[in-house]
Amino acid sequence: MVDTESVNGSPVTPELEKAAERADSRRGFLLALPALGFLTLFFATPLVIVAIYSFATRNRFGGTDLSGWNLDSYRRLGEPIVRDILYRSLFLAFITTVICLIFAYPFSYYLATRKESVRNIMLVFVMIPFWTNFLVRNYAWRVLLGNGGPLSQATEAVGLGETSILFTPTAVVLGLVYGYLPFMVLPLYASIERIDWRLVEASRDLYASGWTSFRKIILPLSMPGVIAGSILVFIPSLGAYVTPELLGGAKTTLLGSYIVTQFLTARNWPAGAALSMVLMIVMLITTIIYFRKDGKTL
C-alpha cells in the first residue's frame, strides 16, 4: 500500500524524515550553544587547567614548572598527613549524612502527608535558610557555640559550668548538618509525596502492621529520595571549606581547607591541583553510581 501522507503536498519519505530530524537537531544545537559556550569557558577550561597543573612540578622558588610533567603530586597523596585528612573528611561527611537522614526522613514523611496549604508553608520554612548568606550563618554558629554564647550561658544556668564546643569536630558536624539538611529534606519530600498511598492501605487491609507497611512499601518506594539526598549532602560535606574553617580548628582540617592551604599558603599548586582532581573524580564516580542505580530503582 502506498503511503498517502504528505507534507506541503509532497509524500513523506524516509529521506524527508531524516532531513527533518537533522533540522531539529541543528535548531536544538543552536539553542544550546550559549549554554555550551558558558560551560566550556567557565567549567571545562578551568578543569583542564587544574588537571594540567596536577602533573606539573613545584620549583624551589614556589613557582610551578609546567615543562616537566610527572606524578609526584599524586604520589604525595599517600603521605600520612593527607591520609589522615582524607579519612577525617570521609568520616565527618558520613556522620553528617547519617544525621541529616535521621532528622529529615520523619520530617519529610510528616510534610508529605499534610494537606497542601500546610505543606506549602512548611516548605517555605525549609527554604528560609537559603535566603541568608552561608558565611553569615556560619558566623552565627560561632556566636552560639563559643565561650559566653547562648549554649554556654544555658549550661552555666543549670549548674553544668561553662561549655564551649567551638573548634571541635562536633561544631563542624553541627554546622554541616544545619547547612545541608534542606538538601536531604527536599529530595525525600519529593520521593515520599509521589508514593501511591493506596498500596499502604492495601497492606493494612491485609493485616500488615505499621512497621511492616513502612519497611515493605514506604521505604523501598522512597529509596530514590534517600539516595539523592545522601549524595547531595555527602558530596558538599566532603569538600566543605567555609564551615570547617570557621567552626573547626587545627585538629579538624578537612580536604577543602587543606587544598586552599596548598594553593595560598604553601604555594604548592601541583599538590593542591592533584588533590582537587582526586576529589572531583570521587564525586563524579559517586554521581554516576547514583544515576545508574536510580535509573534501576525507578
Backbone bond lengths (Angstrom), bond angles and torsions (degrees), N, CA, C in turn:
res aa  C-N    CA-C-N  psi(-1)  N-CA   C-N-CA  omega(-1)  CA-C   N-CA-C  phi
1 M - - - 1.467 - - 1.524 108.70 -
2 V 1.293 118.01 136.84 1.451 122.98 -178.30 1.511 109.31 -84.25
3 D 1.326 115.91 133.25 1.462 121.10 178.91 1.518 108.82 -69.77
4 T 1.336 116.90 123.40 1.467 120.91 -176.43 1.511 112.57 -97.39
5 E 1.365 118.72 -3.50 1.452 120.03 179.11 1.518 109.41 -66.74
6 S 1.304 115.97 147.91 1.465 120.50 -177.95 1.501 110.54 -146.92
7 V 1.319 114.25 156.62 1.456 122.09 175.92 1.509 107.28 -126.69
8 N 1.354 116.62 118.84 1.467 121.99 -177.10 1.527 111.15 55.37
9 G 1.308 115.30 38.95 1.448 119.33 176.76 1.507 114.90 84.52
10 S 1.331 119.24 -6.39 1.464 122.46 -179.03 1.519 109.30 -104.79
11 P 1.328 117.31 141.52 1.468 119.76 178.59 1.528 110.98 -66.46
12 V 1.345 115.30 144.72 1.464 120.77 179.22 1.524 108.89 -76.48
13 T 1.325 115.78 125.99 1.460 122.01 179.39 1.523 108.96 -125.22
14 P 1.344 117.31 162.81 1.474 118.54 176.58 1.520 112.75 -57.70
15 E 1.340 117.66 -33.25 1.460 120.48 179.21 1.521 111.01 -65.46
16 L 1.347 116.41 -42.63 1.464 119.74 178.25 1.527 111.20 -64.84
17 E 1.327 117.39 -38.73 1.465 120.41 179.06 1.525 110.88 -64.15
18 K 1.338 115.99 -42.36 1.468 118.96 178.29 1.519 111.29 -65.93
19 A 1.336 117.29 -38.25 1.464 120.16 177.54 1.525 111.07 -64.08
20 A 1.332 116.10 -39.97 1.467 119.58 177.95 1.528 111.26 -65.06
21 E 1.342 116.32 -39.09 1.466 119.78 177.94 1.525 110.94 -65.06
22 R 1.340 116.46 -40.81 1.471 119.32 177.84 1.520 111.23 -64.44
23 A 1.333 116.84 -38.97 1.465 120.27 178.33 1.533 110.82 -64.38
24 D 1.331 116.45 -42.09 1.466 119.82 177.17 1.523 110.93 -64.03
25 S 1.330 116.86 -39.05 1.460 120.53 178.99 1.523 111.08 -64.45
26 R 1.346 117.17 -41.41 1.468 120.42 178.48 1.519 111.27 -64.44
27 R 1.337 116.87 -41.74 1.469 120.05 178.26 1.522 110.74 -63.38
28 G 1.334 115.61 -42.47 1.463 118.46 177.90 1.516 112.20 -62.22
29 F 1.341 116.52 -40.37 1.465 120.03 179.53 1.522 111.19 -64.80
30 L 1.339 116.72 -41.21 1.462 120.15 179.35 1.528 111.40 -65.34
31 L 1.327 116.12 -37.40 1.465 119.36 177.84 1.523 111.44 -67.16
32 A 1.337 116.42 -36.19 1.470 120.46 -178.46 1.521 113.08 -84.89
33 L 1.336 117.72 -8.37 1.460 120.73 -173.81 1.535 113.32 -59.61
34 P 1.347 120.53 -44.04 1.475 118.76 177.46 1.526 113.08 -58.94
35 A 1.348 116.27 -42.42 1.469 119.36 179.24 1.521 110.86 -67.09
36 L 1.326 117.06 -40.04 1.463 120.47 178.43 1.525 111.02 -63.24
37 G 1.324 116.05 -41.79 1.464 119.37 177.58 1.520 112.12 -63.56
38 F 1.328 116.65 -41.51 1.468 120.94 178.75 1.518 110.72 -62.35
39 L 1.348 116.71 -47.07 1.466 120.48 -179.31 1.526 111.34 -65.30
40 T 1.328 116.83 -37.34 1.463 119.78 178.93 1.517 111.48 -66.00
41 L 1.328 115.97 -43.22 1.467 120.41 -175.60 1.523 112.08 -72.96
42 F 1.322 117.23 -42.63 1.464 120.10 -170.95 1.527 113.92 -105.85
43 F 1.329 118.16 -4.27 1.457 119.95 178.13 1.525 111.63 -123.52
44 A 1.314 116.27 -58.26 1.467 119.53 -175.92 1.523 111.81 -66.91
45 T 1.340 117.57 -44.17 1.470 120.41 -178.39 1.525 112.39 -61.86
46 P 1.350 119.61 -50.38 1.483 118.14 176.10 1.523 112.92 -59.80
47 L 1.334 117.06 -35.06 1.463 119.73 179.17 1.525 110.97 -64.56
48 V 1.325 117.12 -40.78 1.470 120.92 177.80 1.530 110.01 -65.12
49 I 1.328 117.06 -40.16 1.468 120.48 179.25 1.526 110.64 -62.72
50 V 1.327 116.84 -43.97 1.469 120.50 178.27 1.527 110.13 -62.29
51 A 1.343 116.80 -41.84 1.464 120.17 178.73 1.521 111.37 -61.74
52 I 1.327 117.54 -40.17 1.472 121.11 179.01 1.526 110.49 -65.44
53 Y 1.324 116.94 -44.37 1.464 120.45 -179.21 1.528 111.64 -65.74
54 S 1.335 117.81 -26.51 1.464 119.12 -179.25 1.527 112.19 -67.40
55 F 1.342 117.37 -19.08 1.463 121.03 177.96 1.533 112.17 -101.21
56 A 1.332 117.20 3.37 1.463 121.17 -177.56 1.526 110.50 -83.12
57 T 1.334 115.11 -177.45 1.465 121.92 -177.83 1.523 109.18 -124.59
58 R 1.320 116.16 137.20 1.466 120.76 175.57 1.526 108.51 -87.31
59 N 1.345 116.79 125.01 1.459 119.56 179.75 1.526 110.73 -86.48
60 R 1.310 117.11 175.81 1.473 121.37 -174.36 1.515 112.96 -71.52
61 F 1.339 118.06 -13.42 1.458 121.31 179.36 1.533 112.25 -94.16
62 G 1.306 117.50 5.66 1.461 121.34 -179.94 1.511 113.65 86.95
63 G 1.311 116.96 4.92 1.454 120.58 177.77 1.520 111.36 -90.48
64 T 1.320 115.82 -177.66 1.453 121.66 -178.28 1.518 109.47 -121.35
65 D 1.317 115.89 126.36 1.460 122.51 179.31 1.526 108.67 -100.39
66 L 1.328 116.00 113.09 1.454 121.44 -177.44 1.532 113.00 -89.42
67 S 1.331 116.61 -1.39 1.470 118.75 -175.95 1.528 112.74 -83.11
68 G 1.332 116.22 -34.76 1.467 118.60 -177.77 1.509 111.98 -103.61
69 W 1.309 116.90 92.73 1.457 121.18 -178.66 1.527 110.61 -77.18
70 N 1.331 116.06 139.49 1.459 120.88 179.43 1.524 109.03 -158.84
71 L 1.317 114.96 178.92 1.471 121.32 -178.96 1.523 112.02 -108.24
72 D 1.350 117.18 18.25 1.466 119.84 -176.73 1.526 112.32 -59.10
73 S 1.327 116.96 -40.22 1.466 120.10 -178.12 1.522 111.13 -65.47
74 Y 1.313 117.01 -35.31 1.468 119.98 178.12 1.528 110.87 -73.94
75 R 1.337 117.15 -32.00 1.470 119.26 176.94 1.527 110.60 -67.15
76 R 1.325 117.31 -31.21 1.465 120.81 179.99 1.521 112.35 -66.32
77 L 1.322 117.30 -18.25 1.457 120.00 -179.72 1.520 111.80 -66.46
78 G 1.329 117.07 -15.84 1.455 120.37 177.39 1.512 113.86 -87.47
79 E 1.338 118.40 0.40 1.461 121.08 179.78 1.529 110.45 -68.28
80 P 1.339 117.32 151.19 1.476 120.22 -176.06 1.518 113.83 -56.23
81 I 1.340 118.49 -41.18 1.460 119.87 -177.26 1.516 111.42 -64.32
82 V 1.338 116.49 -38.30 1.460 119.73 179.70 1.528 110.10 -70.91
83 R 1.336 116.71 -40.42 1.466 119.97 178.24 1.520 111.04 -62.26
84 D 1.337 116.70 -41.54 1.469 119.74 179.44 1.525 110.91 -62.14
85 I 1.318 116.58 -44.25 1.473 120.53 179.56 1.521 110.57 -64.77
86 L 1.339 116.48 -39.32 1.460 120.23 179.43 1.524 110.98 -65.12
87 Y 1.326 117.28 -46.88 1.466 120.43 179.87 1.526 110.69 -63.71
88 R 1.335 116.81 -40.47 1.469 120.21 178.57 1.526 110.63 -63.67
89 S 1.314 116.75 -41.70 1.464 120.32 179.78 1.519 111.35 -65.30
90 L 1.344 116.40 -43.53 1.462 120.04 178.36 1.523 111.27 -63.19
91 F 1.334 116.89 -41.20 1.462 120.82 -178.48 1.527 110.93 -65.72
92 L 1.335 117.24 -48.90 1.461 119.90 -178.47 1.526 111.23 -66.75
93 A 1.340 117.62 -35.82 1.464 120.00 177.18 1.526 110.29 -66.09
94 F 1.333 116.86 -39.39 1.464 120.73 178.14 1.523 111.08 -65.57
95 I 1.343 116.89 -45.32 1.465 120.69 178.47 1.525 110.51 -61.23
96 T 1.324 116.96 -42.66 1.461 120.84 178.37 1.520 111.30 -60.29
97 T 1.327 116.43 -43.24 1.460 120.84 -179.79 1.523 111.44 -64.29
98 V 1.332 116.84 -43.45 1.473 120.43 -179.50 1.524 110.73 -64.33
99 I 1.335 117.48 -44.60 1.465 120.49 -179.70 1.527 110.63 -63.93
100 C 1.322 116.66 -42.92 1.470 119.79 178.28 1.527 110.65 -60.88
101 L 1.331 117.18 -40.59 1.464 120.55 179.60 1.526 111.02 -65.83
102 I 1.329 116.84 -41.42 1.473 120.95 -178.96 1.530 110.67 -62.69
103 F 1.326 117.14 -40.79 1.455 119.98 -179.28 1.532 112.25 -81.40
104 A 1.328 116.70 -35.78 1.460 119.94 -171.96 1.518 112.82 -77.57
105 Y 1.337 118.24 -33.83 1.473 119.14 -174.51 1.533 111.78 -64.40
106 P 1.327 119.62 -52.20 1.483 117.71 178.61 1.527 112.32 -60.89
107 F 1.337 116.23 -39.34 1.464 118.88 179.91 1.528 110.83 -65.15
108 S 1.335 117.49 -42.80 1.464 120.75 179.62 1.525 110.97 -65.46
109 Y 1.329 116.40 -38.08 1.473 120.19 177.03 1.522 110.12 -62.91
110 Y 1.313 116.69 -46.41 1.466 120.58 178.32 1.523 110.30 -61.78
111 L 1.333 116.19 -42.63 1.461 120.99 -178.51 1.525 111.09 -64.02
112 A 1.316 117.46 -42.05 1.464 121.23 -176.47 1.518 112.81 -71.61
113 T 1.328 117.52 -19.52 1.461 120.73 -177.65 1.525 112.97 -100.57
114 R 1.338 117.34 7.36 1.458 120.26 176.46 1.524 109.45 -91.12
115 K 1.344 116.02 165.67 1.461 119.38 175.92 1.524 110.21 -70.74
116 E 1.309 116.80 162.41 1.464 121.77 -167.65 1.519 112.30 -60.65
117 S 1.319 119.02 -40.59 1.466 120.67 -177.65 1.525 111.12 -63.38
118 V 1.330 116.93 -40.10 1.466 120.75 178.68 1.524 109.98 -69.42
119 R 1.333 117.42 -40.50 1.462 120.94 179.27 1.517 111.33 -59.18
120 N 1.319 116.83 -44.11 1.465 120.53 -177.76 1.525 111.11 -62.27
121 I 1.328 116.26 -41.98 1.466 119.76 179.52 1.520 110.41 -65.66
122 M 1.321 117.61 -43.36 1.462 120.82 -178.93 1.530 111.30 -68.29
123 L 1.318 118.16 -34.27 1.460 120.24 176.41 1.518 111.28 -64.86
124 V 1.328 116.69 -35.37 1.469 119.71 175.71 1.519 110.21 -61.91
125 F 1.334 116.81 -41.97 1.461 120.24 178.56 1.525 111.17 -63.72
126 V 1.331 116.88 -35.45 1.469 119.77 177.19 1.522 110.54 -65.20
127 M 1.331 116.98 -36.25 1.461 121.14 -175.91 1.517 113.65 -84.71
128 I 1.327 118.37 -13.39 1.462 121.14 -175.76 1.530 113.17 -55.69
129 P 1.354 120.41 -41.75 1.470 118.97 179.32 1.524 113.81 -56.35
130 F 1.328 118.19 -29.36 1.458 120.56 179.62 1.520 112.44 -70.05
131 W 1.324 117.58 -12.91 1.456 120.22 179.58 1.526 111.86 -80.99
132 T 1.331 116.40 -8.31 1.465 121.54 179.61 1.527 109.10 -113.11
133 N 1.314 115.96 144.11 1.462 120.50 -179.53 1.518 110.58 -59.57
134 F 1.341 115.60 137.25 1.461 121.54 -177.54 1.522 111.40 -60.98
135 L 1.324 118.06 -37.21 1.457 121.69 179.27 1.519 111.22 -65.49
136 V 1.333 116.67 -41.19 1.467 120.65 179.29 1.525 110.47 -63.66
137 R 1.326 116.50 -39.65 1.469 119.53 -179.68 1.528 111.52 -64.83
138 N 1.314 116.94 -36.33 1.466 119.46 178.01 1.512 111.78 -70.57
139 Y 1.331 117.61 -35.43 1.462 119.44 174.77 1.533 110.52 -65.88
140 A 1.333 117.79 -32.82 1.462 120.44 176.12 1.528 110.46 -63.62
141 W 1.337 117.26 -37.91 1.457 120.18 176.92 1.525 111.53 -66.87
142 R 1.317 117.48 -31.20 1.472 119.60 175.18 1.519 110.84 -60.46
143 V 1.342 115.51 -41.16 1.461 119.97 179.17 1.522 110.50 -67.79
144 L 1.324 117.18 -41.74 1.459 121.30 -177.42 1.526 112.23 -66.19
145 L 1.318 117.04 -38.55 1.459 121.20 -171.95 1.526 114.23 -97.61
146 G 1.322 117.80 -10.24 1.447 120.83 -174.65 1.519 113.66 -81.05
147 N 1.350 115.57 176.46 1.462 121.06 176.60 1.522 109.79 -62.75
148 G 1.317 116.50 132.93 1.450 120.81 -179.66 1.513 113.51 79.64
149 G 1.317 118.09 3.54 1.461 121.24 178.52 1.514 111.98 -80.24
150 P 1.324 117.32 177.25 1.472 120.86 -179.37 1.525 113.51 -56.58
151 L 1.329 117.87 -38.57 1.462 119.78 179.23 1.517 111.22 -65.27
152 S 1.323 116.68 -44.37 1.458 120.53 179.36 1.529 111.37 -65.31
153 Q 1.324 117.02 -39.86 1.469 120.31 178.67 1.521 111.21 -65.74
154 A 1.331 117.54 -36.90 1.463 120.48 179.98 1.526 111.01 -66.68
155 T 1.340 116.95 -42.96 1.470 119.08 179.50 1.520 111.27 -67.68
156 E 1.331 116.62 -34.54 1.472 119.04 176.27 1.521 110.95 -66.81
157 A 1.321 117.27 -36.82 1.463 120.98 -178.11 1.522 111.96 -65.61
158 V 1.325 117.81 -30.17 1.471 120.65 -179.55 1.526 111.57 -96.39
159 G 1.325 116.90 7.66 1.451 120.79 174.97 1.510 115.94 85.93
160 L 1.330 118.26 15.80 1.464 120.84 -179.96 1.516 112.78 -93.77
161 G 1.311 117.23 -1.34 1.453 120.05 179.19 1.525 111.72 84.43
162 E 1.331 114.43 175.77 1.461 120.20 -178.51 1.532 110.47 -70.61
163 T 1.318 115.55 137.31 1.455 121.79 -178.86 1.522 109.74 -126.26
164 S 1.307 116.18 132.62 1.456 121.10 175.62 1.526 108.73 -142.76
165 I 1.320 115.30 115.03 1.461 119.22 177.64 1.525 111.12 -108.45
166 L 1.326 115.47 10.83 1.460 118.90 176.57 1.527 110.02 -66.47
167 F 1.324 116.24 146.62 1.466 124.20 -178.06 1.526 111.95 64.22
168 T 1.327 115.23 38.86 1.460 121.73 175.04 1.537 108.29 -132.09
169 P 1.336 117.50 162.32 1.470 118.91 175.12 1.517 113.13 -58.06
170 T 1.336 117.19 -32.21 1.465 120.26 178.35 1.518 111.11 -61.35
171 A 1.326 116.69 -42.49 1.464 120.59 178.76 1.523 111.07 -63.90
172 V 1.327 116.27 -39.29 1.471 120.03 178.71 1.520 110.51 -63.53
173 V 1.340 117.13 -44.98 1.462 120.58 -179.74 1.528 110.68 -63.53
174 L 1.336 117.16 -42.36 1.462 120.16 177.71 1.527 111.34 -59.10
175 G 1.329 115.57 -45.30 1.461 119.28 179.52 1.520 112.33 -64.50
176 L 1.332 117.12 -40.76 1.464 120.62 179.62 1.529 111.23 -67.61
177 V 1.334 117.04 -41.29 1.462 120.32 178.80 1.521 109.95 -62.83
178 Y 1.316 116.43 -44.73 1.466 119.87 179.17 1.521 111.42 -62.54
179 G 1.329 116.74 -40.76 1.457 120.03 -176.04 1.518 113.69 -73.03
180 Y 1.343 117.22 -34.72 1.459 119.94 -171.73 1.526 114.04 -110.70
181 L 1.329 118.79 2.06 1.463 120.78 178.89 1.536 112.57 -58.06
182 P 1.336 120.13 -41.16 1.476 118.66 177.84 1.525 113.32 -60.24
183 F 1.349 117.81 -29.64 1.460 119.97 178.53 1.527 111.88 -68.11
184 M 1.318 117.20 -19.66 1.457 121.18 174.71 1.524 110.60 -89.58
185 V 1.324 116.94 -37.89 1.464 120.68 -176.25 1.520 111.38 -65.49
186 L 1.320 117.69 -47.35 1.464 120.61 -171.95 1.533 113.15 -64.30
187 P 1.355 120.60 -47.52 1.472 118.45 176.54 1.527 112.83 -63.86
188 L 1.336 116.96 -37.68 1.458 119.31 178.42 1.521 111.09 -64.69
189 Y 1.315 116.59 -43.46 1.465 120.05 178.66 1.523 111.05 -60.48
190 A 1.341 116.65 -45.74 1.467 120.50 -179.86 1.522 111.33 -62.14
191 S 1.332 117.23 -37.39 1.460 120.90 -179.17 1.522 111.74 -73.19
192 I 1.323 117.53 -44.47 1.468 120.85 -178.37 1.528 110.46 -69.90
193 E 1.333 116.86 -35.49 1.457 120.35 -177.48 1.528 112.05 -65.12
194 R 1.342 117.19 -24.94 1.466 121.33 -179.00 1.533 113.06 -86.51
195 I 1.311 118.08 -3.95 1.466 120.68 -178.78 1.531 110.39 -65.99
196 D 1.326 116.10 138.03 1.465 121.87 174.55 1.528 108.07 -80.55
197 W 1.322 116.25 103.51 1.459 120.36 -173.49 1.522 112.57 -71.87
198 R 1.335 116.62 -9.66 1.464 118.27 174.03 1.526 111.35 -64.45
199 L 1.338 116.53 -27.84 1.460 119.73 176.50 1.525 111.00 -65.96
200 V 1.322 116.32 -38.48 1.466 120.12 177.74 1.520 109.86 -67.30
201 E 1.340 116.61 -42.23 1.462 119.51 178.24 1.530 111.25 -61.77
202 A 1.340 115.66 -38.60 1.462 118.88 178.68 1.521 111.43 -65.27
203 S 1.336 116.67 -38.89 1.465 119.31 178.60 1.522 111.54 -65.30
204 R 1.337 117.00 -37.20 1.473 118.84 178.39 1.520 110.55 -70.24
205 D 1.364 116.86 -33.19 1.467 119.31 175.62 1.519 111.77 -64.76
206 L 1.361 115.68 -25.82 1.463 120.79 178.22 1.527 111.34 -92.22
207 Y 1.356 116.07 18.56 1.455 124.10 173.76 1.525 113.55 68.75
208 A 1.324 116.90 27.34 1.457 119.43 173.31 1.528 108.76 -79.65
209 S 1.309 116.14 142.14 1.462 120.32 178.09 1.527 110.14 -73.70
210 G 1.333 115.57 168.46 1.458 119.01 178.51 1.513 112.14 -61.17
211 W 1.346 116.98 -39.96 1.462 120.47 179.28 1.521 111.39 -66.74
212 T 1.337 116.79 -39.28 1.460 119.87 178.68 1.522 111.24 -66.19
213 S 1.322 116.86 -41.17 1.466 119.98 177.74 1.520 110.96 -62.78
214 F 1.325 116.05 -39.84 1.465 118.83 178.31 1.518 110.86 -66.49
215 R 1.338 117.03 -45.03 1.464 120.80 -175.24 1.520 112.39 -70.70
216 K 1.338 117.11 -34.88 1.465 120.32 -174.63 1.531 113.43 -93.35
217 I 1.334 117.85 -23.07 1.466 119.74 -173.75 1.523 112.07 -121.85
218 I 1.319 117.25 -58.90 1.467 120.17 -171.72 1.523 111.22 -66.92
219 L 1.336 117.32 -49.16 1.462 119.90 -177.62 1.523 112.61 -62.70
220 P 1.351 119.97 -47.84 1.473 118.02 178.27 1.523 113.24 -60.81
221 L 1.337 117.36 -39.24 1.459 120.00 -178.87 1.523 112.63 -71.96
222 S 1.327 117.01 -21.59 1.459 120.37 179.22 1.527 112.86 -96.34
223 M 1.323 118.40 2.27 1.456 121.51 -178.26 1.528 113.90 -59.52
224 P 1.353 120.28 -36.89 1.475 117.74 174.95 1.524 112.81 -56.03
225 G 1.329 117.22 -39.28 1.459 120.17 177.03 1.519 112.39 -68.60
226 V 1.331 116.84 -37.61 1.464 120.86 177.72 1.528 110.11 -62.51
227 I 1.333 116.42 -46.09 1.465 120.74 -178.99 1.521 110.64 -65.55
228 A 1.342 116.19 -46.74 1.462 119.88 -178.77 1.529 111.25 -62.20
229 G 1.325 116.67 -46.71 1.465 119.85 179.85 1.514 112.30 -64.18
230 S 1.331 117.43 -39.15 1.461 120.43 179.66 1.522 111.23 -63.28
231 I 1.327 117.11 -41.53 1.466 119.76 179.20 1.520 110.92 -69.85
232 L 1.329 117.29 -40.20 1.468 120.72 179.77 1.528 111.92 -64.72
233 V 1.330 117.08 -25.46 1.472 120.50 177.09 1.525 110.86 -90.00
234 F 1.332 117.00 -44.43 1.462 120.83 -173.83 1.527 111.99 -65.25
235 I 1.322 117.72 -44.47 1.466 120.48 -174.88 1.527 112.15 -63.08
236 P 1.348 120.43 -52.98 1.470 118.26 178.09 1.517 113.53 -66.89
237 S 1.333 117.66 -29.79 1.471 119.89 177.53 1.522 110.91 -66.32
238 L 1.323 116.83 -35.85 1.465 120.89 -178.56 1.529 111.24 -65.39
239 G 1.320 117.44 -38.42 1.463 120.32 -179.00 1.510 113.92 -105.49
240 A 1.337 117.80 19.72 1.463 121.12 -176.32 1.531 111.25 -62.22
241 Y 1.318 115.25 144.53 1.472 120.39 178.92 1.525 112.20 -123.70
242 V 1.334 117.40 -49.24 1.468 120.91 -173.05 1.525 111.23 -62.96
243 T 1.341 116.98 -51.33 1.467 120.21 -176.41 1.532 112.58 -63.33
244 P 1.334 120.67 -50.54 1.479 118.81 177.30 1.520 112.81 -62.18
245 E 1.330 117.43 -32.81 1.456 119.78 -178.33 1.524 111.52 -69.41
246 L 1.339 117.98 -37.41 1.461 121.43 -176.83 1.520 113.17 -89.35
247 L 1.329 117.69 -35.28 1.465 121.02 -175.15 1.519 113.26 -103.59
248 G 1.315 117.34 -18.35 1.462 120.70 179.56 1.512 111.03 -93.85
249 G 1.295 115.90 -173.57 1.457 122.00 178.76 1.506 110.34 -136.68
250 A 1.318 115.78 -161.81 1.461 120.12 -178.91 1.525 111.87 -63.85
251 K 1.343 116.56 -28.27 1.466 120.13 -178.57 1.530 112.90 -86.30
252 T 1.329 117.17 -3.18 1.464 120.37 -179.23 1.531 110.49 -121.75
253 T 1.314 116.61 33.92 1.459 120.33 175.42 1.519 109.84 -66.42
254 L 1.320 115.95 126.52 1.454 121.34 179.15 1.521 110.08 -110.05
255 L 1.328 116.27 -179.61 1.453 121.14 -173.27 1.524 112.03 -59.08
256 G 1.332 116.39 -42.95 1.451 119.28 -178.54 1.518 112.11 -60.13
257 S 1.330 117.13 -46.53 1.463 121.48 179.45 1.525 111.14 -64.84
258 Y 1.334 116.69 -39.62 1.462 119.80 -178.94 1.528 111.09 -66.60
259 I 1.321 117.41 -38.92 1.466 120.62 177.97 1.519 110.71 -63.60
260 V 1.331 116.74 -43.95 1.465 120.33 178.41 1.524 110.59 -62.21
261 T 1.324 117.02 -40.06 1.464 120.77 178.42 1.527 111.18 -61.60
262 Q 1.321 116.98 -40.92 1.468 120.19 -179.73 1.530 111.03 -64.49
263 F 1.311 117.41 -36.30 1.457 120.47 -178.69 1.529 112.73 -78.52
264 L 1.333 117.63 -45.28 1.457 121.14 -169.35 1.524 114.11 -98.37
265 T 1.317 118.40 -32.40 1.464 121.21 -176.08 1.524 111.94 -100.28
266 A 1.326 116.00 -57.34 1.466 119.60 -179.63 1.518 112.95 -75.60
267 R 1.312 117.07 -15.38 1.473 122.59 -178.15 1.534 111.15 53.28
268 N 1.315 114.37 38.38 1.460 120.66 176.64 1.531 107.70 -108.81
269 W 1.312 115.23 77.17 1.454 120.41 -175.87 1.528 113.08 -62.77
270 P 1.318 120.59 -39.51 1.476 119.09 177.77 1.523 113.32 -59.61
271 A 1.353 117.34 -41.41 1.464 119.72 179.25 1.522 111.06 -65.99
272 G 1.340 117.09 -43.85 1.457 120.45 177.95 1.514 111.96 -63.71
273 A 1.345 116.37 -39.37 1.464 119.76 179.29 1.522 111.16 -67.95
274 A 1.339 117.85 -39.46 1.463 120.83 179.53 1.526 110.83 -63.88
275 L 1.327 116.68 -44.35 1.462 119.77 179.08 1.526 110.60 -66.02
276 S 1.324 117.34 -36.87 1.463 120.60 177.18 1.522 110.95 -63.25
277 M 1.333 116.63 -41.74 1.461 120.04 179.85 1.527 110.99 -64.94
278 V 1.323 116.97 -42.38 1.465 119.78 178.64 1.523 110.57 -62.15
279 L 1.338 116.52 -42.46 1.458 120.81 179.33 1.530 110.67 -62.80
280 M 1.319 117.02 -43.13 1.467 120.34 179.26 1.518 111.54 -66.04
281 I 1.334 117.00 -37.32 1.471 119.81 178.95 1.526 110.50 -65.81
282 V 1.334 116.32 -42.28 1.468 119.89 177.62 1.531 110.25 -60.41
283 M 1.324 116.37 -44.70 1.464 120.00 179.18 1.527 111.26 -64.31
284 L 1.332 116.67 -39.71 1.460 120.43 179.72 1.524 111.16 -64.36
285 I 1.329 116.68 -43.72 1.471 120.32 178.79 1.529 110.26 -62.44
286 T 1.336 116.30 -43.06 1.467 119.78 179.07 1.522 111.22 -61.76
287 T 1.324 116.54 -41.45 1.458 119.91 179.90 1.521 111.56 -66.30
288 I 1.328 117.08 -40.91 1.472 120.39 178.79 1.523 110.57 -63.39
289 I 1.334 116.21 -43.01 1.466 119.84 178.14 1.522 110.28 -60.45
290 Y 1.326 116.61 -41.03 1.465 120.11 179.49 1.523 110.99 -61.78
291 F 1.339 117.20 -49.28 1.456 119.54 -176.85 1.528 111.67 -63.91
292 R 1.335 116.97 -37.96 1.466 119.21 179.29 1.521 110.96 -69.64
293 K 1.314 116.43 -42.23 1.473 119.84 179.48 1.501 110.84 -70.05
294 D 1.353 116.72 -38.58 1.456 120.62 -178.94 1.525 110.20 -65.09
295 G 1.337 116.00 -36.99 1.451 118.38 178.44 1.514 111.81 -64.21
296 K 1.355 116.88 -36.94 1.459 119.91 177.65 1.514 111.56 -71.63
297 T 1.369 115.90 -34.40 1.461 118.81 -178.45 1.506 111.50 -68.13
298 L 1.343 115.29 -42.52 1.444 118.89 -178.38 1.533 111.19 -75.40
